[in-house]
Amino acid sequence: MAAPAILLALLLTLVLSHFLPLLLNPKAPRGSFGWPLVGETLRFLTPHASNTLGSFLEDHCSRYGRVFKSHLFCTPTVVSCDQELNHFILQNEERLFQCSYPRPIHGILGKSSMLVVLGEDHKRLRNLALALVTSTKLKPSYLGDIERIALHIVGSWHGKGGNITFCEEARKFAFSVIVKQVLGLSPEEPVTAMILEDFLTFMKGLISFPLRIPGTPYAKAVQARERISSTVKGIIEERRKADCCKRDDFLNVLLSTDELSDEEKVSFVLDSLLGGYETTSLMISMVVYFLGQSAQDLDLVKVHTIPDQA
């Protein structure tokens, strides 16, 4: 009788811990917490067209309004689809609100990630990120690097029969540019392809159900991050051994500072990839898509393109 009693106690504890926030926060917005443990995460993660909110948000907004409560990634959550409220939150970050990811995602990002740390640690890492942007823009080779990477990506399309998935190619381009500027690696180097493969696994598991069981996207993402960390640490060690052969990239900036531990430096490299990978590639893909829908706008771009004077 002891085993069934223990099991029943565990189930009751699970149910109470799941629904207790509903009782403790009577002034919270209307909404639903879904099932214990799972919550509404699976519905939230259901794929949908990029030009829609998706069935989960559309259904909840129609039922509860544009601000509602839910239970996502094992965490009680208030979801806002209200533009004015979102603007207010972003304007008052670090004053009235703290920016953070759900706790299970911390296991993928790492405890030293700029997306996880708060307060002074976050400010310190953010200042380094600004230094990266500034130093990159000042490099004479910056535009030349971008052009060479673009030509390399376009050149790889030959022999593919004219069938390519442009958004994937845009992701490769964004990734290659970031890796070149941060680590000084060119697209042709084998280590670049190795980091890309692990990074794609990392991205697939970043927004997935947080179940750390071998074979799940979440578990694979944690392992992929560990492999990326090991690769970056290896690059750092090689740079330190070849101190006389400094490269013109941001890794030199990181190595020259004593403010960060090696783990923070590795996390910063991963944050740099994460911050520019999806945003840049999505913007490029959307520009190409809409230009393809409008011959007039495409002609305007061609007219205002500065020809090569060389």
N, C-alpha and C positions, 0 to 999 in steps of 0.2 A: 504493500500500500504506500510505501514511502516514495517510490519512483513516480507514480501518478500524481501524488500530492505536490512533489517538487515541480513536476511539469506544469501542473495547474497554476502553481504560484508564479512560475516564470511567465506563463501566458498572461496572467492578470497584471503582473508588473509591466510587461510589454505594452498591454492595452492602456493601462493607466498612464504610463510615461508618454505615450503617444498623444492621448487626448487631454492630459492635464493642463497644457498651455491654453486650451479652450476655456477651461474653468477659471484659470488664474488671470486671464486677460479678457474680461467681458466687454471692454470698450474697443477691442480689435475689430477691424473691418469684417464684413460678412465673408463667408467662404466655406471651404470644405478641407478636411485633413486626409480624406481617403482612408486607405487601409493601414493598420499598424505596420511599422517598419518601412514598408514600400511607399506609403503616402500616395502622392499623385505624380511621382517622378517618372514613371513609365509613360503616362499620358503626355507629360510635359516634353519628353524626349522624342515623341513620335515625329518622324520627318514630315515636312510640309513645304510647299512652294515658297520661295524666298520673297515673293510679292504679296504674301498673305501673313496674317498673324498666326495662323495655324488653328486647328480645331480646338485645342485646349484653351488658348487665350480667348478666342472668339466666344466659346461656350461660357467660360467663366465671366467674361466682361458682360455678356448679355444677362447672366443670372444675378451677378453680385455687384456690377459696376466696374469702373476702370481701375479701382483699387480693391484688392481682395486678399484674404489670407489663404494659405495653402501649406502643404508639407512636402518640401522638395529636398532631395539629397540628404535624407534623414534629419532634416532641420525644419522647425516651424518657420514659416516665411510669409512676409507680406509682399505681394506682387503688385507693382504699379505700372499701368499702361497709360497713365495720365501725364501728358507732356509738361504741364506747369509744375506738377509735384516733382517730376524727375529733374527738371531744371533747378528747382529749389534745393533738392538734395545735393546735386552736384555743386551748386554754388556755396553750400555750407559744409562741404567735406572737411573733416578734421576739426570742425567747430561743433555742429549739432549732430553730425553723422560720421561714422567711421566706415571706410570702404574696405570690404573684405570678401573672400569667397567662402562658400559653405565648408565646414571643417573637413569632410571627406576629400575635398579637392586639395587640401593642404598636403595630403599624403602623396599626391602626384607632383605638385609644384615644388615641394621641399620647404623646410622650415625657414630657409634663408631667402626665399623668393621675395622680390619687391612687391608682389601682388598679395603677399601674406602678412609681412611684418607691418607694424603700426608705429605711430609716434616718431621719435627721433631717428630710429633706424630707417623708417620709410623715407624721411626727408633726406637722409644721407645718401641712400641709394638713388633717389630721384635726382639729386644734384649731379651724381655721376652719369645718369642717363642724359641729362642736359649737356654735360661735357662731351658725351659721345656724339650727339647731334652736331654740336659746335665744331668739334675737331674733324668730323667727317666732311662737313660743308667746306671747311678751309683747305682740305687736301686738293692739290692741283690735279691729282689723278682720279678724283671722284667720278666726274662725268665720263672720263675715258674708261674706267672700270665698268660703269653701267653699260656703255655702248658695246664693249667687248662681250659682256655677259649676254646682252640682248642678241647680238650676232651669233653667239654660240648656241643659244636656245633655238633661234630661227633656223640655223644651219642643221640642227638635229632633226628638223621636220622632213628633210629630204629622204625619200625612200619609204615614207609612211603612207603612201598612196593618197595623199591629200586629206586624210581623216585624222584629225587631232581633237582633243578635248581642250579647248583654249583655257578654261579656268585652271586646269591642272598645269598647263604650261606657264600660266601667270604665277602660280604658286612656286614652281621651280625657279622662275626668274627672281621673285621676291626673296626666296630662300637663298639663292646664290649671291645676290647683292649683299644681304645681311651678313652671310658667312664670310664674304670677301672683306667687308669693312671691319668686322669684329675680330675674325680669326686670321685674316690674310690668306684664306684658302680659295683657290680657283675651282670652277665647276669640274675641270678635268681630273682633279686629284681624287684618288680612290677614297680617301678619308671623308671627302665631301659627300659622296654617295652613301657612305656608311652612316654619317650623321643624319642625312635626309631620311633614310629608311627608318631609323629609330625615331626620328622626329615625327614622321607620319603616324607611326604606331602610338606615340605619345599623344598626338592631337586627337586620334580616334577615341582614346580612353579618357581624355580630359573631361568631356561632357558625356559621361555614361553613368549607368547605375553603379554606385560605389560598393561593389561586391568583390572583395579581394580573395577570389578563388582562382587557382591556376586555370588559364584558358579564357577568362573573362577579359573584355576590353580594358577594364580598370586595372586588373593585375598586370596585363601586358604593358600598359602605360607606365606603371611604377617601375617595371623591369627595364623598359626602354629609357626612362629617365636615368636610371642607374648606369646604363651603358653609355649614354651621352655624357654623363658626369665623368665616367672613367676615361672616355676619349678626350674630353677637354682638359682633364688633369694631366693626361699624357702630353698634350700639346704644350701646356704650361711648363711642364718639367723639361721638355726639349728646348723651349725658349730660354729657360734659366741656364741650361748647360751651354747653350750657344749665345752667351750674353753679348759677345762682340758683334753678332750679326742681327741687329735689331731691325724689325720690319715696320713699315708705315701703316699700322692698323691700331684699332682700339685696344687690343690685347696688351700692347705695350703700355698704354695708359693705365690699365688695370694692374699690370705687374709693377709699375713704378710707384704705386700707392701702398702704404702700410696700413691704411684705414680698414681694409677688408681682409678677412680670412680667405683661404683657398676655396672653402665651401661657398662663401658669399660670391667670390669671383666666378665660380662655375654657375651658380644660380643666376648671376647677372647675365652671363652669356645666353642661358636658356630663356631668360626674360626678354632679351633683345630679339631672339628668334620668334618667340610667342607674340610679342607686341607688334611686329611688322608683317608677319607671315600672312595671316588671313585678311587683315585690313587692307594692305597694299594690293594683294592679288585680287581681292574682291573689287576694289576701286578700278583697277585696270580692266578687269573683265566686264564691269558694268559700262565703262566708257566705250570699249570696243563693241559691246552689244548694242548700245543706243546709237552709236555712229553707224552701225550696220543697218539700223532701221530708218535712218534719215540721210539720203544722198545729199541733200542741201547742206546739212551740218558737216558732213564728211568733206564736201568741197570747200567749205569755209576753213576747216582745219588745214587742208592742203594748201590753200591760198596763203594762210598766215604762218606756215612752216618756213623757217629760215633755211635757205639752201646752203649746202656746204661750200665754203669759200676756198677750200684747199685746192 
